[in-house]
Amino acid sequence: MTVTYIPLPREDVITYLGMDWPVPTGSTVIRIDPDQGVTDGAVAISTDPRRPGVLWWLIDGTVPPQAAGQPTEELAALIPGSVLEIPEQPNPNPDPPHTVD
């Protein structure tokens, strides 16, 4: 299995998340180990070297619910040092929802 962290500008990740950002209150997220040094970007997880992996968007040090699926205990177990959690409070600086023109 291979886990690759890809740093990207936070604004780009918000655009990629689209309607999945901001995360609704009470949603489950995966908190990434801060020692990984990436807070915004993506986490690519490949469990089979013969196949491409799955790319999960990473924002503010978390993997939120997104088009790739919902964060689960099984996914958290694949990402070293990560934990599944429900944030206690909404993001103190929420971004406006992404709109499609």
N, C-alpha and C positions, 0 to 999 in steps of 0.2 A: 504494500500500500504506500502511496505517496501523497503527502500533504504539502501544497505549495501556497505561500502567501504572496499576493500581488498587490503592492501599494498603488493606490489611485487617489486623485483629488476627491475630497468629500463631496464637492458639488457634482462631480461626475457620477458618483455612486447614487446620490439622491435622484439624479435624472434616470439612471438605469432602473432604480427601484420603482419609479413611476408612482402608481396609485398605492403601492405597498408601503409608502412612507408618508407621514410618520406612522410608527407602529401604534396600533390601537392599545389603549390602556388594558392591561390584563393579558396581553399576548405573551406567549413564551418565546424567549430568545436564548441563544447560546452566547455566553460571555467567553471571549477569547483570552487566553493567558497574556497579560500585558508584556511579558518578557519576549513575546514574538516580535515586538517592535512595529507592528502594523495595526493601526486603528481603523483605517478606511481603505477600502479596496475590495479584494476578493480572496476567497479561500477555495482552491481547487483540490478536490479529493478524488483520487483514482485508486480503486481497489483491485483493478486488473491491468497489468502492464500492456495487455494487447488491445485495450479499449480506452477511449477518452474518459476522463472523469467528469464529475459534476462541479460546476462553478457556483459558489454561494457568495452573494454580496455581503460585505462586511462594512458596518458603519458604526462609529463611536465605540469600537471594540466589541460589537455584537453582531451575530448573524440573526437578522430578524426574519419573520415569515415573509415569503416572496414566491415568485412564480415557480421556482425550483421545488418548493414544498414548505412544509412546516418544520421548524427545528424540533428534533426529538432526542431522547436519551441515546438512541442508536447512533445518530449523527454526532452528538457530543462525544461519544466514546471513540469516534474516529479521529477527532481533533485533539492532539495532545494538550493537556492542561486546561481544557475548556470545561464549562459547567452549564447545565441547563437551568434557567431561572426565569422568574416572572418579576420584572422590575417593580420595585415598590411604588415608584411614582413616575408619572410621565416625564419625558425629556423636558428639562427646565427651559430649553431654548428650542421649542419645536419649529420645524420648518413648515411653511404652508404646503398643503397637499399639491402634488404635481397635477397640472391640468393639461389636457390635450386640446390644442387649438384646432 
